Amino acid sequence: MTSRNTSAQPEPQFKVHDHVVYPLQGVGEVVRIEEREFKGEGLLYYVIYIPVSDMTVMVPVHKAAEIGIRPIVSREEALEALDFISENPQAGPTDWKTRYQMNLDLLKKGSVMDIARVVRALYYRSKIKELPILERKLFDNALRILVDEISFALEISAKEVEARIFQQLEQESEPLEEEEEDLFEEEDEDLNFEEDEEEDGDDMEDADLDEEDDSEE
């Protein structure tokens, strides 16, 4: 009979039926917590179902915080994020590739304010100049995640949340000053870079999950 390491496991922070936020993915539900053997050691795993992508992921309990899985924000924090997106953003990097990586890093951090910051910055940028393909996809992903979490926090429909977000962005915010617009002027975009990175942008969520699988091994 194979010996089994029964070292103490951390107590799960979440319980079955809790809703959590998974970075780059959105809101998911802990459908069960189960123990699996890995290299002779019994490890606890969260099994999380993410409805927006119809995907189920398994996350080791002891790595959940490291990965960035967190509870859904409170009602007050959700309202604060809605207020935040009505404020004018600071001028960001003029190079879209640098800007893309900066915003992707914010999404990976995964706080509701970081997500709101990405939505706000890319929305304003799109009013000045059409976004490159990767930035458009990043905006759509950030908006989806923000809508998903705020709708759970406020207990209202996603459709209503999205309408409120665009109302904040379009009606309550002052337009950028002309001198600020000048700061956003870019050199010609590197189309070869965009074509090479487009596939990576499509698969960025899967890549993060693969990295987690590798870390478990």
KAURHU-V343192 format. One record per residue. N is the residue number from 0. RES is the residue in three letters. PHI is phi as a letter, one per 40 degrees, with the letter a starting at -180 (NA if undefined). BURIAL is # if it has 9 or more other ideal C-beta (glycine too) atoms within 8 Angstrom, else .. Layout:
[[N,RES,PHI,BURIAL] [N,RES,PHI,BURIAL]]
//
This chain:
[[0,MET,NA,.] [1,THR,c,.] [2,SER,c,.] [3,ARG,b,.] [4,ASN,c,.] [5,THR,b,.] [6,SER,d,.] [7,ALA,c,.] [8,GLN,c,#] [9,PRO,c,.] [10,GLU,c,.] [11,PRO,c,#] [12,GLN,c,.] [13,PHE,b,#] [14,LYS,b,.] [15,VAL,d,.] [16,HIS,g,.] [17,ASP,c,#] [18,HIS,c,#] [19,VAL,b,#] [20,VAL,b,#] [21,TYR,b,#] [22,PRO,d,#] [23,LEU,g,#] [24,GLN,b,#] [25,GLY,h,#] [26,VAL,c,#] [27,GLY,b,#] [28,GLU,b,#] [29,VAL,c,#] [30,VAL,c,#] [31,ARG,a,.] [32,ILE,b,#] [33,GLU,b,.] [34,GLU,b,.] [35,ARG,b,.] [36,GLU,c,#] [37,PHE,b,.] [38,LYS,f,.] [39,GLY,g,.] [40,GLU,b,#] [41,GLY,c,#] [42,LEU,b,#] [43,LEU,c,#] [44,TYR,b,#] [45,TYR,c,#] [46,VAL,b,#] [47,ILE,b,#] [48,TYR,b,#] [49,ILE,b,#] [50,PRO,c,.] [51,VAL,c,#] [52,SER,b,.] [53,ASP,f,.] [54,MET,b,.] [55,THR,b,.] [56,VAL,b,#] [57,MET,b,.] [58,VAL,b,#] [59,PRO,d,#] [60,VAL,d,#] [61,HIS,c,.] [62,LYS,b,#] [63,ALA,d,#] [64,ALA,c,.] [65,GLU,c,.] [66,ILE,c,#] [67,GLY,h,#] [68,ILE,c,#] [69,ARG,a,.] [70,PRO,c,.] [71,ILE,c,#] [72,VAL,c,#] [73,SER,c,.] [74,ARG,d,.] [75,GLU,c,.] [76,GLU,c,#] [77,ALA,c,#] [78,LEU,c,#] [79,GLU,c,#] [80,ALA,c,#] [81,LEU,c,#] [82,ASP,c,#] [83,PHE,c,#] [84,ILE,c,#] [85,SER,c,#] [86,GLU,c,.] [87,ASN,c,.] [88,PRO,c,#] [89,GLN,c,.] [90,ALA,c,.] [91,GLY,c,#] [92,PRO,d,.] [93,THR,c,#] [94,ASP,c,.] [95,TRP,c,#] [96,LYS,c,.] [97,THR,c,.] [98,ARG,c,#] [99,TYR,c,#] [100,GLN,c,.] [101,MET,c,#] [102,ASN,c,#] [103,LEU,c,#] [104,ASP,c,.] [105,LEU,c,#] [106,LEU,c,#] [107,LYS,c,#] [108,LYS,c,#] [109,GLY,g,#] [110,SER,c,.] [111,VAL,c,#] [112,MET,c,#] [113,ASP,c,#] [114,ILE,c,#] [115,ALA,c,#] [116,ARG,c,#] [117,VAL,c,#] [118,VAL,d,#] [119,ARG,c,#] [120,ALA,c,#] [121,LEU,c,#] [122,TYR,c,#] [123,TYR,c,#] [124,ARG,c,#] [125,SER,c,#] [126,LYS,c,.] [127,ILE,c,.] [128,LYS,a,.] [129,GLU,d,.] [130,LEU,c,#] [131,PRO,c,#] [132,ILE,d,#] [133,LEU,c,#] [134,GLU,c,#] [135,ARG,c,#] [136,LYS,c,#] [137,LEU,c,#] [138,PHE,c,#] [139,ASP,c,.] [140,ASN,c,#] [141,ALA,c,#] [142,LEU,c,#] [143,ARG,c,#] [144,ILE,c,#] [145,LEU,c,#] [146,VAL,c,#] [147,ASP,d,#] [148,GLU,c,#] [149,ILE,c,#] [150,SER,c,#] [151,PHE,c,#] [152,ALA,c,#] [153,LEU,c,#] [154,GLU,f,.] [155,ILE,b,.] [156,SER,c,.] [157,ALA,c,.] [158,LYS,c,.] [159,GLU,c,#] [160,VAL,c,#] [161,GLU,c,#] [162,ALA,c,.] [163,ARG,c,#] [164,ILE,c,#] [165,PHE,c,.] [166,GLN,c,#] [167,GLN,c,#] [168,LEU,c,#] [169,GLU,c,.] [170,GLN,b,.] [171,GLU,c,.] [172,SER,c,#] [173,GLU,c,.] [174,PRO,c,.] [175,LEU,c,#] [176,GLU,c,.] [177,GLU,c,.] [178,GLU,c,.] [179,GLU,c,#] [180,GLU,c,#] [181,ASP,c,.] [182,LEU,c,.] [183,PHE,c,#] [184,GLU,c,.] [185,GLU,b,#] [186,GLU,c,.] [187,ASP,d,.] [188,GLU,c,#] [189,ASP,c,.] [190,LEU,c,.] [191,ASN,c,.] [192,PHE,c,#] [193,GLU,c,#] [194,GLU,c,.] [195,ASP,c,.] [196,GLU,c,#] [197,GLU,d,#] [198,GLU,c,.] [199,ASP,c,#] [200,GLY,c,#] [201,ASP,c,.] [202,ASP,b,.] [203,MET,c,#] [204,GLU,c,#] [205,ASP,c,.] [206,ALA,c,#] [207,ASP,c,#] [208,LEU,c,#] [209,ASP,c,.] [210,GLU,c,.] [211,GLU,c,#] [212,ASP,c,.] [213,ASP,c,.] [214,SER,c,.] [215,GLU,c,.] [216,GLU,c,.]]
//
